[in-house]
Amino acid sequence: MSRGRPEIPEDVEKKIVDTFKEHPEWSLRKIAEDVGNVSYGTVRTVLIKYKLWMAEYDREDS
């Protein structure tokens, strides 16, 4: 069973990508706070979509 995900508006995606490019040292949570009204997961999803973040970065031990 898969759960549906709401579409992320293009303007929100652009703001996330722009914020990441301006502040690559920021954590995903900090980017989410800066963009406003988005979750850490949304930021991660957008950055993975644009190939700016890899899921491997999340793994602490595999």
PyMOL Python script that loads the backbone (N, CA, C, O; Angstrom):
from pymol import cmd

cmd.read_pdbstr("""\
ATOM      1  N   MET A   1       0.844  -1.177   0.000  1.00  0.00           N
ATOM      2  CA  MET A   1       0.000   0.000   0.000  1.00  0.00           C
ATOM      3  C   MET A   1       0.893   1.246   0.000  1.00  0.00           C
ATOM      4  O   MET A   1       1.751   1.402   0.869  1.00  0.00           O
ATOM      5  N   SER A   2       0.691   2.104  -0.952  1.00  0.00           N
ATOM      6  CA  SER A   2       1.515   3.315  -1.015  1.00  0.00           C
ATOM      7  C   SER A   2       0.645   4.510  -0.669  1.00  0.00           C
ATOM      8  O   SER A   2      -0.549   4.537  -0.968  1.00  0.00           O
ATOM      9  N   ARG A   3       1.246   5.473  -0.050  1.00  0.00           N
ATOM     10  CA  ARG A   3       0.465   6.656   0.290  1.00  0.00           C
ATOM     11  C   ARG A   3       0.745   7.744  -0.732  1.00  0.00           C
ATOM     12  O   ARG A   3       1.871   7.901  -1.202  1.00  0.00           O
ATOM     13  N   GLY A   4      -0.270   8.472  -1.060  1.00  0.00           N
ATOM     14  CA  GLY A   4      -0.111   9.534  -2.043  1.00  0.00           C
ATOM     15  C   GLY A   4       0.587  10.732  -1.440  1.00  0.00           C
ATOM     16  O   GLY A   4       0.409  11.046  -0.263  1.00  0.00           O
ATOM     17  N   ARG A   5       1.367  11.385  -2.242  1.00  0.00           N
ATOM     18  CA  ARG A   5       2.058  12.591  -1.782  1.00  0.00           C
ATOM     19  C   ARG A   5       1.472  13.781  -2.512  1.00  0.00           C
ATOM     20  O   ARG A   5       1.240  13.727  -3.720  1.00  0.00           O
ATOM     21  N   PRO A   6       1.234  14.849  -1.782  1.00  0.00           N
ATOM     22  CA  PRO A   6       0.727  16.043  -2.466  1.00  0.00           C
ATOM     23  C   PRO A   6       1.802  16.630  -3.375  1.00  0.00           C
ATOM     24  O   PRO A   6       2.997  16.513  -3.101  1.00  0.00           O
ATOM     25  N   GLU A   7       1.367  17.248  -4.439  1.00  0.00           N
ATOM     26  CA  GLU A   7       2.319  17.897  -5.340  1.00  0.00           C
ATOM     27  C   GLU A   7       2.988  19.061  -4.619  1.00  0.00           C
ATOM     28  O   GLU A   7       2.353  19.771  -3.840  1.00  0.00           O
ATOM     29  N   ILE A   8       4.257  19.244  -4.886  1.00  0.00           N
ATOM     30  CA  ILE A   8       4.984  20.376  -4.313  1.00  0.00           C
ATOM     31  C   ILE A   8       4.921  21.503  -5.345  1.00  0.00           C
ATOM     32  O   ILE A   8       5.361  21.319  -6.480  1.00  0.00           O
ATOM     33  N   PRO A   9       4.386  22.658  -4.972  1.00  0.00           N
ATOM     34  CA  PRO A   9       4.288  23.764  -5.944  1.00  0.00           C
ATOM     35  C   PRO A   9       5.658  24.153  -6.495  1.00  0.00           C
ATOM     36  O   PRO A   9       6.662  24.112  -5.783  1.00  0.00           O
ATOM     37  N   GLU A  10       5.682  24.530  -7.770  1.00  0.00           N
ATOM     38  CA  GLU A  10       6.952  24.884  -8.422  1.00  0.00           C
ATOM     39  C   GLU A  10       7.679  26.027  -7.724  1.00  0.00           C
ATOM     40  O   GLU A  10       8.905  26.018  -7.618  1.00  0.00           O
ATOM     41  N   ASP A  11       6.917  27.016  -7.247  1.00  0.00           N
ATOM     42  CA  ASP A  11       7.578  28.144  -6.587  1.00  0.00           C
ATOM     43  C   ASP A  11       8.264  27.706  -5.295  1.00  0.00           C
ATOM     44  O   ASP A  11       9.309  28.244  -4.927  1.00  0.00           O
ATOM     45  N   VAL A  12       7.673  26.727  -4.610  1.00  0.00           N
ATOM     46  CA  VAL A  12       8.285  26.201  -3.382  1.00  0.00           C
ATOM     47  C   VAL A  12       9.544  25.413  -3.740  1.00  0.00           C
ATOM     48  O   VAL A  12      10.575  25.552  -3.083  1.00  0.00           O
ATOM     49  N   GLU A  13       9.458  24.585  -4.783  1.00  0.00           N
ATOM     50  CA  GLU A  13      10.641  23.834  -5.234  1.00  0.00           C
ATOM     51  C   GLU A  13      11.775  24.793  -5.571  1.00  0.00           C
ATOM     52  O   GLU A  13      12.919  24.573  -5.173  1.00  0.00           O
ATOM     53  N   LYS A  14      11.457  25.854  -6.303  1.00  0.00           N
ATOM     54  CA  LYS A  14      12.485  26.820  -6.706  1.00  0.00           C
ATOM     55  C   LYS A  14      13.121  27.483  -5.487  1.00  0.00           C
ATOM     56  O   LYS A  14      14.338  27.663  -5.432  1.00  0.00           O
ATOM     57  N   LYS A  15      12.294  27.842  -4.517  1.00  0.00           N
ATOM     58  CA  LYS A  15      12.831  28.498  -3.316  1.00  0.00           C
ATOM     59  C   LYS A  15      13.753  27.542  -2.552  1.00  0.00           C
ATOM     60  O   LYS A  15      14.798  27.955  -2.049  1.00  0.00           O
ATOM     61  N   ILE A  16      13.366  26.266  -2.465  1.00  0.00           N
ATOM     62  CA  ILE A  16      14.201  25.266  -1.782  1.00  0.00           C
ATOM     63  C   ILE A  16      15.543  25.133  -2.497  1.00  0.00           C
ATOM     64  O   ILE A  16      16.595  25.166  -1.858  1.00  0.00           O
ATOM     65  N   VAL A  17      15.509  24.982  -3.822  1.00  0.00           N
ATOM     66  CA  VAL A  17      16.741  24.818  -4.602  1.00  0.00           C
ATOM     67  C   VAL A  17      17.613  26.071  -4.487  1.00  0.00           C
ATOM     68  O   VAL A  17      18.823  25.970  -4.289  1.00  0.00           O
ATOM     69  N   ASP A  18      17.003  27.241  -4.611  1.00  0.00           N
ATOM     70  CA  ASP A  18      17.766  28.493  -4.504  1.00  0.00           C
ATOM     71  C   ASP A  18      18.406  28.638  -3.126  1.00  0.00           C
ATOM     72  O   ASP A  18      19.563  29.041  -3.012  1.00  0.00           O
ATOM     73  N   THR A  19      17.644  28.306  -2.079  1.00  0.00           N
ATOM     74  CA  THR A  19      18.174  28.409  -0.715  1.00  0.00           C
ATOM     75  C   THR A  19      19.337  27.449  -0.524  1.00  0.00           C
ATOM     76  O   THR A  19      20.346  27.798   0.088  1.00  0.00           O
ATOM     77  N   PHE A  20      19.190  26.228  -1.056  1.00  0.00           N
ATOM     78  CA  PHE A  20      20.269  25.239  -0.937  1.00  0.00           C
ATOM     79  C   PHE A  20      21.532  25.728  -1.650  1.00  0.00           C
ATOM     80  O   PHE A  20      22.641  25.580  -1.137  1.00  0.00           O
ATOM     81  N   LYS A  21      21.351  26.311  -2.836  1.00  0.00           N
ATOM     82  CA  LYS A  21      22.514  26.789  -3.599  1.00  0.00           C
ATOM     83  C   LYS A  21      23.191  27.973  -2.909  1.00  0.00           C
ATOM     84  O   LYS A  21      24.412  28.115  -2.978  1.00  0.00           O
ATOM     85  N   GLU A  22      22.406  28.820  -2.247  1.00  0.00           N
ATOM     86  CA  GLU A  22      22.978  29.964  -1.527  1.00  0.00           C
ATOM     87  C   GLU A  22      23.667  29.535  -0.238  1.00  0.00           C
ATOM     88  O   GLU A  22      24.663  30.131   0.172  1.00  0.00           O
ATOM     89  N   HIS A  23      23.129  28.494   0.397  1.00  0.00           N
ATOM     90  CA  HIS A  23      23.632  28.063   1.713  1.00  0.00           C
ATOM     91  C   HIS A  23      23.829  26.548   1.751  1.00  0.00           C
ATOM     92  O   HIS A  23      23.128  25.860   2.494  1.00  0.00           O
ATOM     93  N   PRO A  24      24.770  26.015   0.964  1.00  0.00           N
ATOM     94  CA  PRO A  24      24.943  24.551   0.922  1.00  0.00           C
ATOM     95  C   PRO A  24      25.358  23.955   2.266  1.00  0.00           C
ATOM     96  O   PRO A  24      25.225  22.750   2.483  1.00  0.00           O
ATOM     97  N   GLU A  25      25.859  24.798   3.163  1.00  0.00           N
ATOM     98  CA  GLU A  25      26.298  24.290   4.466  1.00  0.00           C
ATOM     99  C   GLU A  25      25.122  24.096   5.428  1.00  0.00           C
ATOM    100  O   GLU A  25      25.276  23.446   6.462  1.00  0.00           O
ATOM    101  N   TRP A  26      23.963  24.646   5.105  1.00  0.00           N
ATOM    102  CA  TRP A  26      22.801  24.537   5.988  1.00  0.00           C
ATOM    103  C   TRP A  26      22.270  23.116   6.022  1.00  0.00           C
ATOM    104  O   TRP A  26      22.368  22.383   5.039  1.00  0.00           O
ATOM    105  N   SER A  27      21.709  22.733   7.157  1.00  0.00           N
ATOM    106  CA  SER A  27      21.051  21.429   7.273  1.00  0.00           C
ATOM    107  C   SER A  27      19.707  21.494   6.547  1.00  0.00           C
ATOM    108  O   SER A  27      19.189  22.575   6.269  1.00  0.00           O
ATOM    109  N   LEU A  28      19.155  20.317   6.247  1.00  0.00           N
ATOM    110  CA  LEU A  28      17.848  20.278   5.582  1.00  0.00           C
ATOM    111  C   LEU A  28      16.787  20.941   6.455  1.00  0.00           C
ATOM    112  O   LEU A  28      15.890  21.616   5.948  1.00  0.00           O
ATOM    113  N   ARG A  29      16.891  20.747   7.762  1.00  0.00           N
ATOM    114  CA  ARG A  29      15.911  21.361   8.673  1.00  0.00           C
ATOM    115  C   ARG A  29      16.001  22.887   8.635  1.00  0.00           C
ATOM    116  O   ARG A  29      14.982  23.576   8.658  1.00  0.00           O
ATOM    117  N   LYS A  30      17.223  23.404   8.578  1.00  0.00           N
ATOM    118  CA  LYS A  30      17.415  24.865   8.526  1.00  0.00           C
ATOM    119  C   LYS A  30      16.830  25.419   7.226  1.00  0.00           C
ATOM    120  O   LYS A  30      16.201  26.478   7.226  1.00  0.00           O
ATOM    121  N   ILE A  31      17.037  24.704   6.122  1.00  0.00           N
ATOM    122  CA  ILE A  31      16.455  25.131   4.841  1.00  0.00           C
ATOM    123  C   ILE A  31      14.932  25.126   4.945  1.00  0.00           C
ATOM    124  O   ILE A  31      14.278  26.065   4.492  1.00  0.00           O
ATOM    125  N   ALA A  32      14.365  24.078   5.538  1.00  0.00           N
ATOM    126  CA  ALA A  32      12.906  23.986   5.694  1.00  0.00           C
ATOM    127  C   ALA A  32      12.375  25.164   6.512  1.00  0.00           C
ATOM    128  O   ALA A  32      11.344  25.744   6.174  1.00  0.00           O
ATOM    129  N   GLU A  33      13.085  25.515   7.590  1.00  0.00           N
ATOM    130  CA  GLU A  33      12.671  26.653   8.420  1.00  0.00           C
ATOM    131  C   GLU A  33      12.753  27.954   7.627  1.00  0.00           C
ATOM    132  O   GLU A  33      11.868  28.804   7.729  1.00  0.00           O
ATOM    133  N   ASP A  34      13.813  28.108   6.837  1.00  0.00           N
ATOM    134  CA  ASP A  34      14.004  29.336   6.071  1.00  0.00           C
ATOM    135  C   ASP A  34      12.937  29.489   4.985  1.00  0.00           C
ATOM    136  O   ASP A  34      12.399  30.578   4.788  1.00  0.00           O
ATOM    137  N   VAL A  35      12.634  28.395   4.283  1.00  0.00           N
ATOM    138  CA  VAL A  35      11.629  28.440   3.216  1.00  0.00           C
ATOM    139  C   VAL A  35      10.250  28.678   3.835  1.00  0.00           C
ATOM    140  O   VAL A  35       9.439  29.428   3.292  1.00  0.00           O
ATOM    141  N   GLY A  36       9.997  28.040   4.963  1.00  0.00           N
ATOM    142  CA  GLY A  36       8.728  28.222   5.670  1.00  0.00           C
ATOM    143  C   GLY A  36       7.632  27.322   5.150  1.00  0.00           C
ATOM    144  O   GLY A  36       7.470  27.138   3.943  1.00  0.00           O
ATOM    145  N   ASN A  37       6.883  26.764   6.084  1.00  0.00           N
ATOM    146  CA  ASN A  37       5.717  25.939   5.768  1.00  0.00           C
ATOM    147  C   ASN A  37       6.046  24.702   4.937  1.00  0.00           C
ATOM    148  O   ASN A  37       5.188  24.206   4.207  1.00  0.00           O
ATOM    149  N   VAL A  38       7.270  24.201   5.035  1.00  0.00           N
ATOM    150  CA  VAL A  38       7.622  22.929   4.401  1.00  0.00           C
ATOM    151  C   VAL A  38       8.345  22.073   5.436  1.00  0.00           C
ATOM    152  O   VAL A  38       8.946  22.586   6.381  1.00  0.00           O
ATOM    153  N   SER A  39       8.274  20.767   5.239  1.00  0.00           N
ATOM    154  CA  SER A  39       8.925  19.849   6.170  1.00  0.00           C
ATOM    155  C   SER A  39      10.324  19.502   5.686  1.00  0.00           C
ATOM    156  O   SER A  39      10.682  19.727   4.531  1.00  0.00           O
ATOM    157  N   TYR A  40      11.093  18.953   6.598  1.00  0.00           N
ATOM    158  CA  TYR A  40      12.425  18.424   6.294  1.00  0.00           C
ATOM    159  C   TYR A  40      12.321  17.435   5.133  1.00  0.00           C
ATOM    160  O   TYR A  40      13.147  17.459   4.220  1.00  0.00           O
ATOM    161  N   GLY A  41      11.309  16.567   5.165  1.00  0.00           N
ATOM    162  CA  GLY A  41      11.120  15.559   4.114  1.00  0.00           C
ATOM    163  C   GLY A  41      10.861  16.176   2.749  1.00  0.00           C
ATOM    164  O   GLY A  41      11.330  15.666   1.732  1.00  0.00           O
ATOM    165  N   THR A  42      10.119  17.266   2.728  1.00  0.00           N
ATOM    166  CA  THR A  42       9.840  17.957   1.462  1.00  0.00           C
ATOM    167  C   THR A  42      11.127  18.518   0.878  1.00  0.00           C
ATOM    168  O   THR A  42      11.378  18.394  -0.320  1.00  0.00           O
ATOM    169  N   VAL A  43      11.944  19.137   1.729  1.00  0.00           N
ATOM    170  CA  VAL A  43      13.229  19.689   1.269  1.00  0.00           C
ATOM    171  C   VAL A  43      14.076  18.565   0.689  1.00  0.00           C
ATOM    172  O   VAL A  43      14.644  18.711  -0.393  1.00  0.00           O
ATOM    173  N   ARG A  44      14.163  17.450   1.400  1.00  0.00           N
ATOM    174  CA  ARG A  44      14.960  16.302   0.968  1.00  0.00           C
ATOM    175  C   ARG A  44      14.451  15.779  -0.378  1.00  0.00           C
ATOM    176  O   ARG A  44      15.240  15.512  -1.285  1.00  0.00           O
ATOM    177  N   THR A  45      13.128  15.635  -0.501  1.00  0.00           N
ATOM    178  CA  THR A  45      12.520  15.133  -1.738  1.00  0.00           C
ATOM    179  C   THR A  45      12.867  16.026  -2.928  1.00  0.00           C
ATOM    180  O   THR A  45      13.233  15.532  -3.995  1.00  0.00           O
ATOM    181  N   VAL A  46      12.752  17.336  -2.742  1.00  0.00           N
ATOM    182  CA  VAL A  46      13.042  18.282  -3.831  1.00  0.00           C
ATOM    183  C   VAL A  46      14.519  18.220  -4.212  1.00  0.00           C
ATOM    184  O   VAL A  46      14.848  18.191  -5.398  1.00  0.00           O
ATOM    185  N   LEU A  47      15.407  18.199  -3.224  1.00  0.00           N
ATOM    186  CA  LEU A  47      16.841  18.178  -3.529  1.00  0.00           C
ATOM    187  C   LEU A  47      17.242  16.874  -4.212  1.00  0.00           C
ATOM    188  O   LEU A  47      18.115  16.875  -5.080  1.00  0.00           O
ATOM    189  N   ILE A  48      16.615  15.763  -3.829  1.00  0.00           N
ATOM    190  CA  ILE A  48      16.894  14.491  -4.514  1.00  0.00           C
ATOM    191  C   ILE A  48      16.387  14.573  -5.959  1.00  0.00           C
ATOM    192  O   ILE A  48      17.064  14.123  -6.883  1.00  0.00           O
ATOM    193  N   LYS A  49      15.207  15.142  -6.149  1.00  0.00           N
ATOM    194  CA  LYS A  49      14.633  15.284  -7.497  1.00  0.00           C
ATOM    195  C   LYS A  49      15.585  16.053  -8.413  1.00  0.00           C
ATOM    196  O   LYS A  49      15.738  15.704  -9.583  1.00  0.00           O
ATOM    197  N   TYR A  50      16.216  17.084  -7.890  1.00  0.00           N
ATOM    198  CA  TYR A  50      17.136  17.894  -8.688  1.00  0.00           C
ATOM    199  C   TYR A  50      18.580  17.403  -8.596  1.00  0.00           C
ATOM    200  O   TYR A  50      19.514  18.081  -9.026  1.00  0.00           O
ATOM    201  N   LYS A  51      18.738  16.213  -8.027  1.00  0.00           N
ATOM    202  CA  LYS A  51      20.057  15.567  -7.917  1.00  0.00           C
ATOM    203  C   LYS A  51      21.074  16.430  -7.159  1.00  0.00           C
ATOM    204  O   LYS A  51      22.265  16.425  -7.470  1.00  0.00           O
ATOM    205  N   LEU A  52      20.586  17.160  -6.171  1.00  0.00           N
ATOM    206  CA  LEU A  52      21.467  17.965  -5.332  1.00  0.00           C
ATOM    207  C   LEU A  52      21.757  17.252  -4.009  1.00  0.00           C
ATOM    208  O   LEU A  52      22.686  17.614  -3.286  1.00  0.00           O
ATOM    209  N   TRP A  53      20.956  16.246  -3.708  1.00  0.00           N
ATOM    210  CA  TRP A  53      21.101  15.507  -2.457  1.00  0.00           C
ATOM    211  C   TRP A  53      20.964  14.028  -2.791  1.00  0.00           C
ATOM    212  O   TRP A  53      20.126  13.654  -3.610  1.00  0.00           O
ATOM    213  N   MET A  54      21.760  13.203  -2.180  1.00  0.00           N
ATOM    214  CA  MET A  54      21.647  11.765  -2.418  1.00  0.00           C
ATOM    215  C   MET A  54      21.184  11.086  -1.141  1.00  0.00           C
ATOM    216  O   MET A  54      21.587  11.466  -0.042  1.00  0.00           O
ATOM    217  N   ALA A  55      20.342  10.088  -1.293  1.00  0.00           N
ATOM    218  CA  ALA A  55      19.824   9.370  -0.129  1.00  0.00           C
ATOM    219  C   ALA A  55      20.960   8.791   0.703  1.00  0.00           C
ATOM    220  O   ALA A  55      20.817   8.621   1.914  1.00  0.00           O
ATOM    221  N   GLU A  56      22.089   8.485   0.063  1.00  0.00           N
ATOM    222  CA  GLU A  56      23.230   7.918   0.792  1.00  0.00           C
ATOM    223  C   GLU A  56      23.717   8.870   1.886  1.00  0.00           C
ATOM    224  O   GLU A  56      24.278   8.429   2.889  1.00  0.00           O
ATOM    225  N   TYR A  57      23.504  10.172   1.694  1.00  0.00           N
ATOM    226  CA  TYR A  57      23.944  11.143   2.704  1.00  0.00           C
ATOM    227  C   TYR A  57      23.227  10.923   4.030  1.00  0.00           C
ATOM    228  O   TYR A  57      23.750  11.262   5.092  1.00  0.00           O
ATOM    229  N   ASP A  58      22.013  10.349   3.960  1.00  0.00           N
ATOM    230  CA  ASP A  58      21.208  10.163   5.163  1.00  0.00           C
ATOM    231  C   ASP A  58      21.662   8.973   6.000  1.00  0.00           C
ATOM    232  O   ASP A  58      21.391   8.916   7.199  1.00  0.00           O
ATOM    233  N   ARG A  59      22.343   8.039   5.381  1.00  0.00           N
ATOM    234  CA  ARG A  59      22.682   6.804   6.077  1.00  0.00           C
ATOM    235  C   ARG A  59      23.782   7.028   7.090  1.00  0.00           C
ATOM    236  O   ARG A  59      24.865   7.511   6.759  1.00  0.00           O
ATOM    237  N   GLU A  60      23.494   6.676   8.312  1.00  0.00           N
ATOM    238  CA  GLU A  60      24.527   6.800   9.332  1.00  0.00           C
ATOM    239  C   GLU A  60      25.329   5.518   9.403  1.00  0.00           C
ATOM    240  O   GLU A  60      26.553   5.541   9.529  1.00  0.00           O
ATOM    241  N   ASP A  61      24.628   4.404   9.321  1.00  0.00           N
ATOM    242  CA  ASP A  61      25.324   3.120   9.213  1.00  0.00           C
ATOM    243  C   ASP A  61      24.449   2.170   8.420  1.00  0.00           C
ATOM    244  O   ASP A  61      23.245   2.077   8.660  1.00  0.00           O
ATOM    245  N   SER A  62      25.056   1.461   7.472  1.00  0.00           N
ATOM    246  CA  SER A  62      24.255   0.579   6.628  1.00  0.00           C
ATOM    247  C   SER A  62      24.723  -0.844   6.728  1.00  0.00           C
ATOM    248  O   SER A  62      24.159  -1.726   6.080  1.00  0.00           O
TER     249      SER A  62
END
""", "prot")
cmd.dss("prot")
cmd.show_as("cartoon", "prot")
cmd.util.cbc("prot")
cmd.orient("prot")
